[in-house]
Amino acid sequence: MRPKSGGSLRWRLVVLVVMFASAGPGVVASARAESGLEPPVGVSSGLSEPLSAAAVSDGAPPAAATPGPGPGEEMQSASQVEPEEPGDYDPWEPFNERMFWFNRQLDRFIVKPVAIAWDTILPDEAQQALGRAFDNVTMPRRFVNNLLQLKVEGAGRELARLLLNSTVGIAGLFDVAKAAGIEPSDKDTGQTLGVYGVGPGPYLVLPFLPPLTVRDGIGFGVDGLLTPISYVAPFAATAGLKAGETVNTRSLKLELFEDVEESALDLYSAVRNGYLQRRGKAIRE
């Protein structure tokens, strides 16, 4: 009976050796991986760098390798990245560009030459005095819109400025109120509409007018009704007053206009973006 038992044992050993040999290196690799001697099967030897402590503690699989920041670069968290602002709303751009070209030619061949002659004839002090007088006439616009925006203090300042500058300041030629510490508070109807939540609407360029949005165009018309001189002077006189104000303002900003024209690669976009940013800031403040 013992020989049979010994032979059976030998056959069992042979079967185990054959099974071990047929399994091949995969079983060996698995056994070595479980013991911590090698990375698991399927992980390339080129990616056999040790995992981070966080990944090991969480039991998470290793993430795909990604290149780190280059020299001089810094990683930013999601909270540090500011959302991209939407582009300017200009659906009427083809029309606006034609009107912009028309106004630019008008400025080039009429307004600018007259402004240069105006600047040659009148000293800067006289031009600034006329600018203050034109500004004094538009006080009702600022007064009413300060009230509509519930800025009672601003409305009071505008009323005090009108009284001082129209009397002591000789019809607004001299800003006596500012010298007394009463600063202006510029407000208009387009701004008031924005404060009450009215959106700007599309950007709009019209002949003979400054850049606008649809909201500011409506406000521009209402502001004209708030100018008292339009009720006492004929249309020709009102138009002449506006033309004089435009020429006087243009003469005070000859160098500024030239700098913008020379530095801007796309003058239309530069004027549009500058106007919309300035108006947005005025409404937010």
C-alpha positions as CSV (number, residue, x, y, z in Angstrom):
1,M,0.0,0.0,0.0
2,R,2.9,2.4,0.7
3,P,4.2,2.3,-2.9
4,K,0.8,3.2,-4.2
5,S,0.7,6.2,-1.8
6,G,4.2,7.3,-2.9
7,G,3.3,7.1,-6.6
8,S,0.2,9.1,-6.1
9,L,2.1,11.8,-4.3
10,R,4.6,11.9,-7.1
11,W,1.9,12.3,-9.7
12,R,0.3,15.1,-7.7
13,L,3.6,17.0,-7.7
14,V,3.9,16.6,-11.4
15,V,0.4,17.9,-12.0
16,L,1.2,21.0,-9.8
17,V,4.4,21.7,-11.7
18,V,2.7,21.4,-15.0
19,M,-0.1,23.8,-13.9
20,F,2.5,26.3,-12.6
21,A,4.5,26.2,-15.8
22,S,1.4,26.6,-18.0
23,A,0.3,29.7,-16.0
24,G,3.6,31.4,-17.0
25,P,4.9,34.7,-15.8
26,G,1.5,36.1,-15.3
27,V,1.0,34.3,-12.0
28,V,4.5,35.3,-10.9
29,A,3.9,39.0,-11.7
30,S,0.6,38.9,-9.8
31,A,2.2,37.3,-6.8
32,R,5.1,39.9,-6.9
33,A,2.6,42.7,-7.3
34,E,0.6,41.6,-4.3
35,S,3.7,41.5,-2.3
36,G,4.6,45.1,-3.3
37,L,7.7,44.2,-5.3
38,E,6.4,45.3,-8.7
39,P,3.5,47.4,-10.1
40,P,0.3,45.6,-11.0
41,V,-0.1,43.8,-14.3
42,G,-1.1,46.2,-17.1
43,V,0.9,49.2,-15.7
44,S,3.8,50.0,-18.0
45,S,7.2,50.0,-16.4
46,G,7.7,53.5,-17.8
47,L,4.8,54.8,-15.5
48,S,6.1,53.0,-12.4
49,E,6.7,56.2,-10.4
50,P,5.3,56.0,-6.9
51,L,1.7,57.3,-6.4
52,S,1.0,60.4,-4.3
53,A,0.1,59.9,-0.7
54,A,-3.4,61.3,-1.3
55,A,-4.1,58.7,-4.1
56,V,-2.8,55.9,-2.0
57,S,-4.8,56.9,1.1
58,D,-8.0,57.3,-0.9
59,G,-7.5,54.1,-2.8
60,A,-8.1,56.0,-6.1
61,P,-6.5,54.8,-9.3
62,P,-3.7,56.9,-10.7
63,A,-4.8,59.7,-13.0
64,A,-3.5,60.1,-16.5
65,A,-0.2,61.9,-16.6
66,T,-0.5,65.6,-17.6
67,P,2.3,68.0,-18.2
68,G,3.0,70.4,-15.4
69,P,3.4,74.2,-15.7
70,G,6.3,75.4,-17.7
71,P,9.0,77.7,-16.3
72,G,7.6,81.0,-15.0
73,E,4.0,79.7,-15.3
74,E,1.6,79.5,-12.3
75,M,-1.3,77.2,-11.8
76,Q,-4.6,79.0,-11.1
77,S,-7.6,77.5,-9.3
78,A,-11.1,77.7,-10.8
79,S,-12.0,80.5,-8.3
80,Q,-9.2,82.6,-9.6
81,V,-10.2,82.5,-13.2
82,E,-12.6,85.4,-14.0
83,P,-15.6,84.6,-16.3
84,E,-15.3,85.9,-19.8
85,E,-17.4,89.0,-20.4
86,P,-20.0,88.8,-23.2
87,G,-19.2,90.7,-26.4
88,D,-20.7,94.1,-27.3
89,Y,-24.2,93.8,-28.7
90,D,-23.9,95.3,-32.2
91,P,-26.4,93.5,-34.5
92,W,-26.6,96.5,-36.8
93,E,-22.9,96.7,-37.4
94,P,-23.0,97.1,-41.2
95,F,-25.4,100.1,-40.9
96,N,-23.5,101.5,-38.0
97,E,-20.2,101.3,-39.8
98,R,-21.6,103.3,-42.8
99,M,-23.0,106.0,-40.4
100,F,-19.7,106.0,-38.5
101,W,-17.9,106.6,-41.8
102,F,-20.3,109.4,-42.7
103,N,-19.9,111.1,-39.3
104,R,-16.1,110.7,-39.6
105,Q,-16.1,112.4,-43.0
106,L,-18.3,115.2,-41.6
107,D,-15.8,115.7,-38.8
108,R,-12.8,115.5,-41.1
109,F,-14.0,118.1,-43.7
110,I,-16.3,120.4,-41.7
111,V,-16.2,120.1,-37.9
112,K,-12.5,119.7,-37.5
113,P,-11.5,122.6,-39.8
114,V,-14.0,124.9,-38.1
115,A,-12.7,123.7,-34.7
116,I,-9.1,124.5,-35.8
117,A,-10.1,128.0,-36.8
118,W,-12.1,128.4,-33.6
119,D,-9.1,127.3,-31.6
120,T,-6.9,129.7,-33.5
121,I,-9.2,132.7,-32.9
122,L,-10.2,132.0,-29.3
123,P,-7.7,131.3,-26.4
124,D,-8.2,128.2,-24.3
125,E,-9.6,130.2,-21.4
126,A,-12.4,131.6,-23.6
127,Q,-13.2,128.1,-25.0
128,Q,-13.4,126.7,-21.5
129,A,-15.6,129.6,-20.4
130,L,-18.0,128.9,-23.3
131,G,-18.0,125.2,-22.4
132,R,-19.1,126.0,-18.8
133,A,-21.8,128.2,-20.2
134,F,-23.1,125.4,-22.4
135,D,-23.0,123.1,-19.4
136,N,-24.9,125.5,-17.3
137,V,-27.8,125.5,-19.8
138,T,-28.2,121.8,-19.4
139,M,-28.7,121.9,-15.6
140,P,-32.4,121.0,-15.7
141,R,-31.5,117.6,-17.2
142,R,-29.1,116.8,-14.4
143,F,-31.5,118.2,-11.7
144,V,-34.5,116.1,-12.9
145,N,-32.5,112.9,-13.3
146,N,-30.9,113.2,-9.9
147,L,-34.4,113.3,-8.5
148,L,-35.5,110.4,-10.5
149,Q,-32.5,108.4,-9.2
150,L,-33.4,109.4,-5.7
151,K,-30.2,111.4,-5.3
152,V,-31.6,114.3,-3.5
153,E,-28.2,115.7,-2.5
154,G,-27.1,115.7,-6.1
155,A,-30.2,117.5,-7.2
156,G,-29.6,120.1,-4.5
157,R,-26.1,120.6,-5.7
158,E,-27.3,121.2,-9.2
159,L,-29.8,123.7,-8.1
160,A,-27.2,125.6,-6.1
161,R,-24.8,125.5,-9.0
162,L,-27.4,127.0,-11.3
163,L,-28.1,129.9,-8.9
164,L,-24.5,130.7,-8.3
165,N,-23.1,130.2,-11.8
166,S,-26.0,132.0,-13.5
167,T,-25.6,135.1,-11.3
168,V,-22.2,135.5,-9.8
169,G,-20.7,133.3,-12.5
170,I,-22.2,135.5,-15.3
171,A,-24.5,133.0,-17.1
172,G,-22.2,130.2,-16.3
173,L,-19.0,131.5,-17.9
174,F,-17.3,131.1,-14.5
175,D,-17.7,128.0,-12.3
176,V,-18.1,129.9,-9.0
177,A,-20.0,126.9,-7.5
178,K,-17.1,124.6,-8.0
179,A,-14.7,127.1,-6.4
180,A,-17.1,127.1,-3.5
181,G,-16.8,123.3,-3.2
182,I,-20.1,122.4,-4.9
183,E,-19.1,119.8,-7.4
184,P,-21.3,118.8,-10.4
185,S,-23.2,115.5,-10.5
186,D,-23.7,114.6,-14.1
187,K,-26.9,112.5,-14.7
188,D,-29.0,111.9,-17.9
189,T,-32.2,110.1,-18.8
190,G,-30.4,107.2,-20.5
191,Q,-28.5,106.6,-17.2
192,T,-31.7,106.8,-15.2
193,L,-33.4,104.2,-17.5
194,G,-30.4,101.9,-16.9
195,V,-30.6,102.4,-13.1
196,Y,-34.2,101.2,-13.2
197,G,-33.2,98.1,-15.1
198,V,-33.8,99.0,-18.7
199,G,-31.3,97.2,-20.9
200,P,-29.0,99.1,-23.3
201,G,-30.3,97.4,-26.4
202,P,-28.3,97.3,-29.6
203,Y,-25.5,99.7,-30.2
204,L,-26.5,102.5,-32.6
205,V,-24.8,105.1,-34.7
206,L,-26.9,107.9,-36.4
207,P,-25.8,110.8,-38.6
208,F,-24.9,114.0,-36.8
209,L,-25.1,112.3,-33.4
210,P,-22.6,110.8,-30.9
211,P,-22.5,107.0,-30.4
212,L,-25.6,105.7,-28.7
213,T,-27.5,102.6,-27.7
214,V,-31.3,102.3,-28.2
215,R,-31.8,103.1,-24.5
216,D,-29.5,106.1,-24.7
217,G,-31.1,107.3,-27.9
218,I,-34.4,107.5,-26.1
219,G,-32.8,109.2,-23.2
220,F,-31.1,111.7,-25.6
221,G,-34.5,112.7,-27.0
222,V,-36.0,113.2,-23.5
223,D,-32.9,115.2,-22.4
224,G,-33.6,117.6,-25.3
225,L,-37.0,118.2,-24.0
226,L,-35.5,119.0,-20.6
227,T,-33.4,121.8,-22.0
228,P,-35.4,125.0,-21.4
229,I,-33.8,127.0,-24.3
230,S,-35.6,124.7,-26.8
231,Y,-38.9,126.2,-25.6
232,V,-38.0,129.8,-25.9
233,A,-35.7,129.8,-29.0
234,P,-36.6,128.8,-32.6
235,F,-35.3,125.6,-34.0
236,A,-32.5,127.4,-35.9
237,A,-31.3,129.0,-32.8
238,T,-31.3,125.7,-30.9
239,A,-29.5,124.0,-33.7
240,G,-26.9,126.8,-33.8
241,L,-26.4,126.5,-30.1
242,K,-25.8,122.8,-30.4
243,A,-23.5,123.3,-33.3
244,G,-21.5,125.9,-31.3
245,E,-21.2,123.5,-28.4
246,T,-20.0,120.7,-30.7
247,V,-17.4,122.9,-32.3
248,N,-16.2,124.3,-29.0
249,T,-15.9,120.8,-27.5
250,R,-14.1,119.6,-30.6
251,S,-11.6,122.5,-30.4
252,L,-10.8,121.6,-26.8
253,K,-10.0,118.0,-27.8
254,L,-8.1,118.3,-31.0
255,E,-5.0,116.4,-29.8
256,L,-7.1,113.7,-28.0
257,F,-9.0,112.9,-31.2
258,E,-5.7,112.8,-33.2
259,D,-4.1,110.5,-30.7
260,V,-7.1,108.1,-30.8
261,E,-7.2,108.0,-34.6
262,E,-3.5,107.3,-34.9
263,S,-3.3,104.7,-32.2
264,A,-6.4,102.7,-32.9
265,L,-6.1,99.9,-35.4
266,D,-9.9,99.6,-35.7
267,L,-11.3,103.0,-34.9
268,Y,-15.0,101.9,-35.1
269,S,-14.5,99.1,-32.6
270,A,-12.4,101.3,-30.3
271,V,-15.1,104.0,-30.2
272,R,-17.9,101.5,-29.6
273,N,-16.1,99.6,-26.9
274,G,-15.0,102.8,-25.1
275,Y,-18.5,104.2,-25.2
276,L,-20.2,101.1,-23.9
277,Q,-17.6,100.6,-21.1
278,R,-18.0,104.2,-20.0
279,R,-21.8,104.1,-20.0
280,G,-21.8,100.8,-18.1
281,K,-19.5,102.2,-15.5
282,A,-21.6,105.3,-15.1
283,I,-24.8,103.2,-14.5
284,R,-23.0,100.9,-12.0
285,E,-21.8,103.9,-10.0
